[in-house]
Amino acid sequence: MPKTKTIKAANQPDSRPTLISRYLLPVSAGVLLLVLGGLWVYLNRPVPVPMVLTPPPAAIASVSPKSAPAQMVDEQQCQGCHNAQVKDWQGSHHQLAMQVAEPQTVLADFNDAAFKGEGENSRFYRQGNEFWVNTAGADGKPADFKVAYTFGIAPLQQYLLEVGDGRLQALGVAWDTEKQRWFHLYPGQGVNFKNPLHWSKPSQNANFMCVECHTTGYKRNFDAASNSFNSQWNSLGVGCQACHGPASSHLRAVTENNPLPHSGFDVDLKSKDATVEIETCARCHARRAPLGDGFTVGKRLMDDYLPSVLTRELYALDGKIKDEVFEHGSFLQSKMFDKGVRCSNCHNPHSNELKAAGNGLCLQCHNTAGKAAIPGIDGKGLQAKNYDSIDHHRHAEGQPGSQCVDCHMPGKFYMGNDFRHDHSFSIPNPLRAKALGTADACLSCHQGKAADKVTEQFKLWSAHDAPQAARYDESLWLIRAGRPGAAQALYEQLRRNNLPAIQRATLLAELANYPGESALKLASKDLDHPAPQVRESAVRAVSAFLPAAERIELLGPLLSDEVRAVRIIAARNLQGAARAGLGAYQHGWDTAIGEYESVQLSLAERAESNFNLAMLYQASGRNAEVEPKLRAALLRDPDFYPALVTLAQWLEAGGRKAEASTLLSDAIKAHPQAALLQHSQGLALIRAGQPEQAMKALQQAVKLQPDNSQYRYVLAVALHQSGQLDQACAQMEELLKRQPAFRDARLALIQFYLDSGQEPRAQVVLQAWKQINPEDMALK
């Protein structure tokens, strides 16, 4: 394996007050990793596959292993016996999710219509029964593209364009079926042909990003050798077998009167365990990354997908929807989910319509009798109360605010005009929302002075409420902002036994900033949690605290976990110890890391996956395979900068410095606004012994992305090492203003103050950190 040169750090003072000995090692280690090692070390981590929760294991039964695997059939055969379900399904959003572009399916104006948006002109026209778009292509030049398929029917319809090599791309200009007009899905975001969100880019490739959830029996069928797709499906639209699974065994069971389990289906959607149905819906109604080409009916969700936790980019502090996350992540936080409510209790799965109108849907359980009308739902705690009354909702009948969804399911518009309801079923609280800076159903309707009146009225309504224990959102507010008591709040939340699994998994991801004996114990305990998403997050948390060799006994058993996502994250986090041998766990690791490799190979059309393979091969000593995979990543997406930067560093480490320098310089000329490229150039110049030029590049990276904590941290360290102590302190202070929970920045700032003779200021930062996390190991 190529070796990078080691550059000695600047000499440290021989003696300092006692305070320095506590921090010298952590800060020096950060310097060596980030500045001298560059992005090679920083990027040599598991990188999630792109687009980024589950309850206790479900009782998912399979067909007897002696039976032949069920196969997809022509769904016309379903209609004879299931006429009522088929009647509901016909004309539904599921049935019409994807259609061949024909005069009877295309809803938009293709009568030589023109649209201008984001600096690009598009013209929509017909050639006989074919539909065409003249618009800017991948090179920015206008070209003609045939519309192959329609996507959706209301409130908008999108169009998939053929671009060759079997690729289907989702056009960024869509048709508003309500206002009967063309509109851009990303208005005001500068989405021209250079932008990653442009319709021609990999992020808009429908073969990977979209079609699976709009068809039945879909396979991407990407061929890496020809860099092309041969995607296939059993039928367009979401049909019977998309949810119930292949029906050949079911047909055999019916025609031959053969009593197979679940009538021959691999999944029992009527199982008493609601998890079976919920995870079936979650395959499409969740923000998740795939772990292969398609899914296997009857397996757990996390055998085939990696669902996102409640990250700050995707969800608000209180768990409400923020980015496009669909419904699953919200629902898992709700009391409804905890009580056994499933999707089909409210939604007709065949027609997609609600099962009751207005408040009647909620009154199935929340009624004057205080009893759930639906079998299988835990009604304990339901109050006998008239929820459909002014006494409860405090709004005039028939007016906004009188419907349950107005207050308990606020929503947002996505894709321009598609309103989605939040499914966490939260209770509005304007007082808390103002304190946390989150959205609130009351405040969204009542604004300005009206909001103040509502807040005051809410104080009166809630004056006699019993005090509650610390809430998840209130604790997360402390944790992410690095406020006093943050670590204790985090530990207390993780000690709860009634915390929703997705919230627990989210909090585990915050532990790395709050190390301590309690943190390690809590993370280790959750390695045995019944929810696979919690176990997966716990693996990451434990790995943040322990060197690879010390993880073996804790993570080794998870190499044979029943769920694939857990097995492969355990394998990835034991890779550093694997080359020295894992003893009794070696075979399990070999198998699990093989699964990880297979996952990445099955996603070969993605730059991210080729990059992941390069990192895997580098760490495994398979050096001959590293560069080809990095170049494959850039072939898939020339703008995937992590692969470009890592390739440059790989070339440099292998003695091909001129080639590496040219690669990086050419990329910066083409993309001068790419902060990662500027940052990487700065690190390369430091390694080349050109500190002045390096500083300019590092400063430019911070200027381009001022909120990127890593870029600012590295700049501050570089300033410190060059003797510019005041500037180094100023950068680290600014970093902590923007990212107050960044632990390493606090430790570094203490060191910087000491080095510049400002021990009182160092003491202030130290005492503040003690209030935030008194268990921090660096304080001992």
C-alpha positions in Angstrom: 0.0 0.0 0.0 1.4 3.5 -0.8 2.6 5.3 2.2 2.3 9.0 2.9 5.2 10.9 4.2 5.1 11.9 7.8 5.8 15.5 8.6 6.9 16.3 12.2 4.6 18.7 14.1 6.0 22.0 15.3 7.8 21.7 18.7 5.5 22.2 21.7 6.5 24.2 24.8 8.4 22.1 27.3 6.4 23.3 30.3 3.0 24.8 30.8 0.5 25.0 33.7 -1.1 21.7 34.7 -4.1 22.5 32.4 -2.1 21.8 29.3 -1.3 18.2 30.0 -4.9 17.3 29.9 -5.4 18.6 26.4 -2.0 18.3 24.6 -2.6 14.8 23.3 -6.1 15.2 21.9 -5.2 18.4 20.1 -1.9 17.1 18.7 -3.6 14.0 17.4 -6.2 16.2 15.7 -3.5 18.2 14.1 -1.7 15.2 12.7 -4.8 13.6 11.3 -6.5 16.6 9.7 -3.6 18.7 8.5 -0.7 16.4 7.9 -2.7 13.3 6.9 -5.2 15.4 4.9 -8.5 14.1 3.6 -7.0 10.6 3.1 -7.5 9.9 6.8 -10.7 11.9 7.1 -12.4 10.2 4.1 -11.2 6.7 5.0 -14.5 6.1 6.9 -17.6 4.2 6.0 -19.4 6.5 3.5 -23.2 6.0 3.3 -24.7 5.1 0.0 -26.8 7.9 -1.3 -30.3 8.4 -1.4 -30.3 8.8 4.3 -36.3 2.7 12.8 -37.8 -0.4 13.3 -39.7 -1.9 16.2 -39.0 -5.3 17.8 -38.5 -8.2 15.3 -41.6 -9.1 13.4 -43.2 -12.4 13.1 -42.6 -12.7 9.3 -43.2 -16.2 8.2 -41.9 -17.6 4.9 -43.0 -20.3 2.6 -41.5 -23.7 3.5 -37.8 -23.9 2.4 -38.8 -27.1 0.5 -41.1 -25.0 -1.8 -39.7 -23.5 -4.9 -39.3 -19.7 -4.7 -42.5 -17.9 -5.7 -42.4 -16.1 -9.0 -44.1 -12.9 -10.3 -47.3 -13.5 -12.4 -49.4 -11.5 -14.7 -51.6 -9.5 -12.3 -54.6 -9.8 -14.6 -55.1 -13.1 -12.9 -55.8 -11.4 -9.6 -59.0 -9.8 -10.8 -61.1 -12.9 -10.9 -61.0 -13.5 -7.2 -60.3 -10.1 -5.8 -62.7 -7.9 -7.8 -63.4 -5.5 -4.9 -59.8 -4.8 -4.2 -59.0 -4.4 -7.9 -61.9 -2.0 -8.3 -60.6 0.2 -5.4 -57.1 0.0 -6.9 -58.0 1.1 -10.4 -57.5 4.8 -10.9 -55.5 5.1 -7.7 -52.2 6.9 -7.3 -50.6 3.5 -6.9 -52.0 2.1 -10.1 -51.1 5.3 -12.1 -47.7 5.9 -10.4 -45.9 5.3 -13.7 -47.4 5.1 -17.2 -46.1 5.0 -20.8 -46.3 8.5 -22.2 -49.3 8.4 -24.5 -52.1 10.9 -25.3 -54.4 9.3 -22.7 -51.7 9.4 -19.9 -49.9 12.8 -20.4 -51.8 15.5 -18.6 -49.5 18.5 -19.5 -49.6 21.0 -22.3 -47.3 19.7 -25.1 -48.9 22.0 -27.7 -45.6 23.8 -28.4 -45.6 25.2 -24.9 -42.7 27.2 -23.6 -41.3 27.5 -20.1 -38.3 29.4 -18.8 -36.9 28.7 -15.4 -33.5 28.8 -13.6 -32.0 30.5 -16.7 -32.9 27.6 -19.1 -35.6 27.5 -21.8 -37.7 24.4 -22.4 -40.2 23.7 -25.2 -42.8 21.0 -25.0 -44.1 19.6 -28.2 -45.6 16.5 -29.9 -44.6 14.4 -32.9 -47.7 12.3 -33.6 -48.4 10.4 -30.5 -44.9 11.0 -29.1 -44.1 13.7 -26.6 -40.8 15.6 -26.7 -38.9 18.3 -24.8 -36.3 20.6 -26.1 -34.2 21.7 -23.2 -30.6 22.2 -21.9 -28.9 18.8 -21.7 -25.9 17.7 -19.6 -23.6 20.0 -21.6 -25.9 23.0 -21.2 -26.8 23.0 -24.9 -30.5 22.7 -26.0 -31.4 19.3 -27.4 -34.5 17.2 -28.1 -35.4 14.4 -25.6 -38.3 12.0 -25.9 -40.6 11.6 -22.9 -40.8 7.9 -22.2 -43.0 7.7 -19.1 -45.2 9.8 -16.9 -44.8 9.9 -13.1 -47.8 10.5 -10.9 -51.2 12.1 -11.6 -51.8 14.7 -8.9 -51.2 17.4 -7.7 -48.3 17.3 -10.2 -47.1 15.0 -13.0 -43.4 14.5 -13.8 -41.8 13.2 -16.9 -39.0 10.7 -17.5 -36.8 11.4 -20.5 -34.8 8.9 -22.5 -31.1 9.9 -22.7 -29.5 6.7 -24.0 -27.8 3.6 -22.5 -31.1 2.7 -20.9 -31.1 5.8 -18.7 -34.3 7.5 -17.6 -33.9 11.0 -16.1 -36.6 12.9 -14.2 -37.2 16.3 -15.8 -37.0 19.2 -13.3 -39.9 21.0 -14.9 -43.2 19.5 -13.9 -46.9 20.0 -14.7 -49.2 21.4 -12.0 -52.4 19.4 -12.5 -54.4 21.8 -10.4 -53.3 25.2 -11.8 -52.7 23.7 -15.2 -49.2 25.2 -15.7 -45.6 24.2 -16.0 -43.4 25.0 -13.0 -39.8 24.3 -11.8 -39.3 21.9 -8.9 -36.3 23.8 -7.6 -37.2 27.5 -8.1 -34.6 30.1 -7.1 -31.8 27.5 -6.5 -29.8 28.1 -9.6 -30.3 24.7 -11.0 -28.6 24.9 -14.3 -26.6 22.2 -16.1 -23.7 22.5 -13.7 -25.9 22.0 -10.6 -26.2 18.5 -9.0 -30.0 18.9 -9.0 -30.1 19.4 -12.7 -32.3 16.8 -14.4 -29.3 15.4 -16.4 -27.3 14.7 -13.3 -27.0 11.3 -11.4 -29.2 12.6 -8.5 -32.1 12.7 -11.0 -31.4 9.3 -12.5 -34.8 7.6 -12.3 -33.5 4.1 -12.7 -31.9 4.4 -9.3 -33.8 7.1 -7.5 -37.4 6.7 -8.5 -38.7 3.8 -10.6 -38.5 1.1 -7.9 -41.4 2.7 -6.0 -43.5 3.4 -9.1 -43.4 -0.2 -10.5 -43.9 -3.8 -9.4 -41.1 -6.3 -9.6 -38.4 -3.8 -10.5 -34.7 -4.5 -11.2 -32.3 -1.8 -12.1 -30.0 -4.2 -14.0 -27.0 -1.9 -14.3 -24.1 -3.3 -16.3 -20.8 -1.8 -15.0 -18.8 -2.9 -18.1 -21.0 -0.9 -20.5 -22.1 1.7 -18.0 -25.7 1.1 -19.1 -29.0 0.0 -17.7 -31.4 -2.7 -18.8 -34.0 -2.0 -16.2 -37.1 -4.2 -16.2 -40.3 -4.6 -14.2 -43.2 -7.0 -14.0 -45.7 -4.2 -14.4 -45.9 -0.4 -14.3 -47.5 1.1 -11.2 -47.7 -0.3 -7.7 -49.6 -3.5 -8.2 -50.7 -6.4 -5.9 -47.3 -8.2 -5.9 -45.5 -5.0 -5.0 -46.8 -5.4 -1.4 -48.0 -9.0 -1.2 -45.0 -10.5 -3.0 -44.8 -12.9 -5.9 -48.1 -14.7 -6.4 -47.2 -18.0 -8.2 -47.4 -20.1 -5.0 -50.6 -18.4 -4.1 -52.1 -19.3 -7.4 -50.9 -22.9 -7.0 -52.4 -23.0 -3.5 -55.7 -21.8 -4.7 -56.0 -23.9 -7.9 -54.7 -27.1 -6.3 -56.4 -26.6 -2.9 -52.9 -26.7 -1.3 -52.9 -25.3 2.3 -49.7 -23.3 2.1 -48.8 -20.8 4.9 -50.5 -17.4 4.3 -52.1 -18.9 1.2 -48.7 -19.2 -0.5 -47.5 -15.6 0.0 -44.1 -15.0 1.6 -45.5 -12.2 3.8 -48.6 -12.1 6.0 -49.9 -8.6 5.8 -52.6 -9.5 8.2 -50.1 -10.6 10.9 -51.0 -9.5 14.4 -47.6 -7.9 14.5 -48.1 -4.5 12.8 -44.4 -4.4 11.9 -45.0 -6.7 8.9 -47.3 -4.3 7.2 -45.5 -1.1 8.3 -42.2 -2.3 7.0 -43.8 -3.3 3.8 -45.1 0.3 3.3 -41.7 1.7 4.5 -39.9 0.3 1.5 -41.2 3.3 -0.4 -42.6 5.6 2.3 -39.3 6.1 4.1 -36.2 8.1 3.6 -33.7 5.3 3.1 -30.7 4.1 1.1 -30.9 0.8 -0.8 -28.7 -2.2 0.1 -29.1 -3.9 -3.2 -31.0 -4.1 -6.5 -34.6 -4.5 -5.3 -35.8 -6.2 -2.1 -36.8 -9.6 -0.9 -40.4 -10.0 0.3 -40.5 -11.4 3.8 -37.3 -10.0 5.1 -36.8 -7.1 7.5 -36.7 -3.6 6.1 -33.0 -3.2 7.2 -32.1 -6.4 5.2 -32.6 -4.4 2.1 -32.5 -0.7 3.1 -30.8 1.6 5.5 -33.4 4.1 6.9 -32.4 7.5 8.0 -32.4 8.6 11.6 -33.8 12.0 12.7 -30.9 14.1 11.4 -30.9 17.9 11.7 -31.0 18.1 7.9 -34.1 16.0 7.6 -36.2 16.6 10.7 -36.8 19.5 13.1 -35.7 19.2 16.8 -39.1 18.0 17.8 -39.1 15.3 15.1 -41.4 17.0 12.6 -40.7 16.7 8.9 -38.3 19.2 7.5 -36.8 17.8 4.2 -38.6 15.3 2.0 -38.7 12.2 4.3 -42.1 10.7 3.5 -44.1 9.2 6.3 -42.3 6.3 8.0 -39.8 8.2 10.1 -42.4 10.5 11.5 -44.9 7.7 12.3 -42.3 5.7 14.2 -42.1 8.5 16.8 -45.8 8.5 17.4 -47.9 7.0 20.2 -50.1 5.5 17.5 -47.2 3.3 16.3 -46.4 2.4 19.9 -50.0 1.3 20.5 -50.1 -1.0 17.4 -51.8 1.3 14.9 -50.8 0.3 11.3 -51.1 2.2 8.0 -54.2 0.3 6.9 -56.1 1.4 10.0 -56.4 4.8 8.4 -55.7 4.3 4.7 -57.3 1.9 2.3 -54.2 0.3 0.9 -55.9 -0.4 -2.5 -57.5 3.0 -3.2 -55.1 5.0 -1.1 -58.1 6.9 0.2 -58.8 7.6 3.9 -61.1 5.1 5.6 -63.3 7.8 7.1 -64.0 11.4 6.4 -62.8 14.3 8.5 -62.5 13.8 12.2 -64.3 10.5 11.9 -61.0 8.8 11.1 -59.5 9.7 14.5 -62.7 9.1 16.4 -62.3 5.4 15.7 -60.2 5.4 18.8 -60.3 8.9 20.3 -64.0 8.9 21.2 -66.5 9.4 24.0 -66.3 5.8 25.0 -62.5 5.8 25.3 -62.2 2.5 23.4 -60.4 1.6 20.1 -62.9 0.3 17.6 -60.1 -1.5 15.7 -58.9 -4.9 16.9 -55.2 -5.2 17.8 -54.7 -1.7 19.0 -53.7 -1.2 22.6 -56.4 1.2 23.9 -54.8 1.6 27.3 -54.6 5.3 28.2 -57.4 6.4 25.8 -59.6 9.0 27.4 -63.4 9.0 27.1 -63.8 12.5 25.7 -65.6 14.3 23.0 -62.7 15.3 20.8 -64.9 16.6 18.0 -66.1 19.6 20.1 -65.2 23.2 20.6 -64.3 22.3 24.2 -61.4 20.3 22.8 -60.2 21.9 19.6 -61.3 25.4 20.7 -62.2 26.5 17.1 -65.5 27.1 15.4 -67.0 24.1 13.8 -66.0 23.8 10.2 -63.3 26.4 10.4 -59.5 25.8 10.2 -58.4 24.3 13.5 -61.5 22.3 14.0 -60.0 19.3 12.2 -57.7 16.9 14.0 -55.1 17.1 11.2 -54.9 20.9 11.5 -53.3 20.7 14.9 -51.9 17.2 15.2 -50.7 16.6 11.6 -49.3 19.9 10.3 -47.5 19.6 7.0 -45.3 21.1 4.3 -45.3 21.5 0.6 -42.8 19.4 -1.3 -42.0 19.3 -5.0 -43.6 22.7 -5.3 -47.2 21.9 -4.7 -47.5 18.5 -3.0 -48.7 19.0 0.6 -47.6 16.2 3.0 -48.9 15.8 6.5 -46.5 15.1 9.4 -47.3 11.6 10.8 -45.8 12.0 14.3 -49.2 13.1 15.6 -47.7 15.8 17.8 -49.5 18.0 20.3 -49.1 21.7 19.6 -47.4 23.8 22.2 -46.5 27.4 21.2 -44.6 28.0 24.4 -42.2 25.1 23.8 -42.0 25.9 20.0 -40.9 29.4 20.7 -38.3 28.3 23.2 -36.9 25.6 20.8 -37.3 27.6 17.6 -39.4 24.9 16.0 -42.6 25.2 13.9 -45.9 24.9 15.7 -49.5 24.3 14.4 -50.8 27.2 16.5 -48.1 29.7 15.5 -48.3 28.8 11.8 -51.9 29.9 11.7 -51.7 32.7 14.2 -48.9 35.1 13.4 -47.7 38.5 14.6 -49.8 39.9 17.5 -52.2 37.1 17.1 -49.4 34.6 17.9 -48.7 36.5 21.1 -52.3 36.3 22.2 -52.4 32.6 21.4 -49.3 32.0 23.4 -50.7 33.9 26.4 -54.0 31.9 26.1 -52.0 28.7 25.9 -50.4 29.5 29.2 -53.8 29.8 30.8 -55.0 26.5 29.3 -51.9 24.6 30.4 -51.4 26.3 33.8 -52.7 23.3 35.7 -50.9 20.6 33.7 -48.7 18.3 35.7 -45.0 18.8 35.2 -43.4 16.4 32.7 -40.1 14.7 32.7 -37.5 16.1 30.3 -38.7 15.6 26.8 -36.7 14.3 23.8 -36.9 17.6 21.9 -35.9 19.7 24.9 -32.9 17.5 25.5 -31.9 17.5 21.9 -32.0 21.3 22.0 -29.4 21.2 24.7 -27.3 18.5 23.0 -27.0 19.9 19.6 -26.3 23.4 20.8 -23.7 22.3 23.4 -25.5 24.0 26.3 -24.9 23.4 30.0 -26.3 20.1 31.0 -26.2 18.6 27.5 -24.4 15.4 28.3 -26.6 14.7 31.3 -29.7 15.3 29.2 -28.4 12.9 26.6 -27.6 10.2 29.1 -31.0 10.6 30.8 -32.9 10.2 27.5 -30.9 7.1 26.6 -31.7 5.6 30.1 -35.5 5.8 29.3 -37.2 2.5 28.5 -40.0 4.1 26.6 -38.1 6.1 24.1 -39.1 5.4 20.4 -36.4 3.4 18.7 -35.8 6.0 16.0 -35.3 8.7 18.6 -32.9 6.4 20.5 -30.9 5.7 17.3 -30.8 9.5 16.7 -29.4 10.2 20.2 -26.8 7.5 19.9 -25.4 9.4 16.9 -24.9 12.4 19.2 -22.8 10.5 21.8 -19.5 11.0 20.0 -19.5 14.7 21.1 -20.1 13.7 24.7 -17.7 10.9 25.6 -17.6 9.5 29.1 -18.0 6.3 31.1 -21.8 6.6 30.9 -21.8 7.2 27.2 -19.8 4.0 26.5 -22.0 2.0 28.8 -25.2 3.2 27.2 -24.0 2.6 23.7 -22.8 -0.9 24.6 -26.1 -1.8 26.2 -28.0 -0.8 23.0 -26.0 -3.3 21.0 -28.6 -5.8 22.2 -31.6 -3.6 21.6 -34.5 -5.4 19.8 -34.8 -2.7 17.1 -32.2 -3.2 14.4 -31.8 0.6 13.7 -30.8 1.1 17.4 -28.3 -1.7 17.1 -26.9 -0.2 13.9 -26.5 3.2 15.6 -25.0 1.7 18.7 -22.3 0.1 16.6 -21.3 3.5 15.3 -21.4 5.0 18.8 -19.2 2.4 20.4 -16.8 2.7 17.5 -16.4 6.4 18.2 -15.1 5.6 21.7 -12.9 2.6 21.3 -9.9 1.7 19.1 -10.5 -1.1 16.6 -8.8 -3.8 18.7 -10.9 -3.0 21.7 -14.2 -3.2 19.8 -13.8 -6.9 19.0 -15.6 -8.4 22.0 -18.5 -5.9 21.8 -19.1 -5.9 18.1 -18.0 -9.5 17.2 -21.4 -11.0 18.1 -23.2 -8.6 15.8 -21.3 -10.0 12.8 -24.0 -12.8 12.9 -26.9 -10.4 13.6 -30.2 -11.5 12.0 -30.4 -8.2 10.0 -28.0 -7.4 7.2 -27.6 -3.7 7.9 -26.3 -4.5 11.4 -23.9 -7.2 10.2 -22.2 -5.0 7.7 -21.8 -1.9 9.9 -20.2 -4.2 12.5 -17.9 -5.6 9.9 -16.9 -2.1 8.7 -16.1 -1.0 12.2 -14.0 -4.0 12.9 -12.0 -3.7 9.7 -9.1 -2.0 11.4 -8.6 -5.0 13.6 -9.3 -7.7 11.0 -5.9 -7.8 9.4 -4.4 -8.7 12.7 -7.0 -11.4 13.2 -10.3 -11.5 15.0 -10.0 -14.9 16.6 -13.3 -16.7 16.9 -15.1 -13.9 15.0 -12.9 -14.1 11.9 -15.2 -16.3 9.9 -18.2 -14.1 10.8 -16.2 -11.0 9.8 -15.2 -12.5 6.4 -18.8 -13.3 5.7 -20.2 -9.9 6.8 -17.5 -7.9 5.0 -18.3 -9.9 1.9 -21.9 -8.9 2.3 -20.8 -5.2 2.5 -18.8 -5.6 -0.7 -21.7 -7.3 -2.4 -23.9 -4.4 -1.4 -21.5 -1.9 -3.0 -21.1 -4.0 -6.1 -24.9 -4.1 -6.5 -24.9 -0.3 -6.5 -22.2 0.0 -9.1 -24.0 2.7 -11.0 -23.4 5.1 -8.1 -20.2 7.1 -7.6 -20.6 6.7 -3.9 -20.5 2.9 -4.0 -17.4 2.8 -6.2 -15.8 5.1 -3.7 -16.8 2.9 -0.8 -15.2 -0.1 -2.7 -12.0 1.9 -3.2 -11.9 2.6 0.6 -12.6 -1.1 1.4 -9.9 -2.3 -0.9 -7.4 0.2 0.4 -8.1 -0.8 4.0 -7.9 -4.5 3.0 -4.5 -4.2 1.2 -6.0 -4.8 -2.2 -4.1 -1.9 -3.6 -4.4 -2.8 -7.3 -8.1 -2.4 -7.1 -8.2 1.1 -5.5 -7.4 3.4 -8.4 -9.8 1.6 -10.8 -12.7 2.0 -8.4 -11.9 5.7 -7.8 -11.8 6.3 -11.6 -15.1 4.3 -11.9 -16.6 6.6 -9.3 -15.6 9.6 -11.4 -16.9 8.0 -14.6 -20.3 7.6 -12.9 -20.3 11.2 -11.6 -17.4 13.5 -12.7 -18.6 16.0 -10.0 -18.2 13.5 -7.1 -15.4 15.4 -5.4 -14.6 13.0 -2.6 -13.4 10.4 -5.2 -11.5 13.1 -7.1 -9.7 14.3 -4.0 -8.9 10.8 -2.8 -7.6 9.8 -6.2 -5.3 12.8 -6.2 -4.0 11.8 -2.7 -3.6 8.2 -3.8 -1.5 9.3 -6.8 0.5 11.6 -4.6 1.2 8.9 -2.1 2.3 6.5 -4.9 4.9 8.9 -6.2 2.8 10.4 -9.0 2.8 13.9 -7.6 2.7 15.8 -10.9 -0.3 13.8 -12.0 -2.0 14.4 -8.7 -1.3 18.1 -8.8 -2.7 18.4 -12.3 -5.8 16.5 -11.5 -6.6 18.7 -8.5 -5.7 22.0 -10.3 -7.8 21.2 -13.3 -10.7 20.4 -11.1 -10.4 23.7 -9.3 -10.2 25.6 -12.6 -13.4 23.9 -13.7 -15.2 24.3 -10.3 -13.6 27.2 -8.4 -16.6 27.3 -6.1 -16.2 23.8 -4.8 -15.1 24.2 -1.2 -13.9 20.6 -0.8 -11.5 21.0 -3.7 -10.1 24.3 -2.3 -9.7 22.6 1.1 -7.9 19.6 -0.4 -5.6 21.9 -2.3 -4.7 23.6 0.9 -3.8 20.3 2.5 -1.8 19.2 -0.5 0.2 22.4 -0.4 0.9 21.9 3.3 2.3 18.5 2.5 4.3 20.1 -0.3 5.9 22.5 2.1 4.1 25.6 0.7 2.3 27.0 3.8 1.5 30.5 2.4 -0.3 29.2 -0.7 -1.9 26.5 1.5 -3.4 29.1 3.8 -5.0 30.9 0.9 -6.7 27.8 -0.3 -7.9 26.8 3.2 -9.3 30.3 3.8 -11.1 30.1 0.5 -12.7 26.8 1.5 -14.0 28.4 4.7 -15.3 31.5 2.7 -17.2 29.2 0.4 -18.7 27.1 3.2 -18.5 29.1 6.4 -20.7 26.6 8.3 -18.4 23.6 7.5 -16.9 22.9 10.9 -14.2 20.6 9.5 -12.8 23.3 7.1 -12.7 26.0 9.7 -11.1 23.6 12.3 -8.3 22.7 9.9 -7.8 26.4 9.0 -7.5 27.2 12.7 -5.0 24.4 13.3 -3.0 25.5 10.3 -2.9 29.1 11.6 -1.8 27.9 15.0 1.0 25.8 13.6 2.2 28.7 11.5 2.4 30.9 14.6 -0.6 33.0 13.9 -2.1 32.4 17.3 -4.6 35.3 17.5 -6.0 34.4 14.1 -6.2 30.7 15.1 -8.1 31.6 18.3 -10.5 33.8 16.3 -11.3 31.0 13.9 -11.9 28.5 16.6 -14.1 31.0 18.5 -16.1 31.5 15.4 -16.4 27.8 14.9 -17.8 27.3 18.4 -20.3 30.1 17.8 -21.6 28.1 14.8 -21.1 24.6 16.2 -21.1 24.9 20.0 -21.2 21.1 20.4 -18.0 20.5 18.5 -15.9 19.0 21.3 -12.6 18.9 19.5 -12.9 22.6 18.8 -13.2 23.4 22.5 -10.2 21.3 23.4 -8.2 22.9 20.7 -9.2 26.4 21.8 -8.1 25.7 25.3 -4.7 24.7 23.9 -4.5 27.8 21.7 -5.3 30.1 24.6 -2.5 28.5 26.7 0.0 28.7 23.9 -0.8 32.4 23.5 -0.5 33.1 27.3 -4.2 33.5 27.8 -4.7 31.0 30.6 -7.7 32.9 32.2 -9.6 32.5 28.9 -8.6 28.9 28.7 -10.1 28.4 32.2 -13.3 30.0 31.1 -13.7 27.5 28.2 -12.7 24.6 30.5 -15.2 25.5 33.1 -17.9 25.9 30.5 -17.1 22.4 29.1 -17.3 21.0 32.6 -20.9 22.3 32.8 -21.7 20.7 29.4 -20.1 17.3 30.1 -18.5 16.8 33.5 -17.8 13.1 32.5 -15.6 14.0 29.6 -12.5 11.8 29.8 -10.3 14.7 28.9 -11.3 16.5 32.1 -10.2 13.7 34.4 
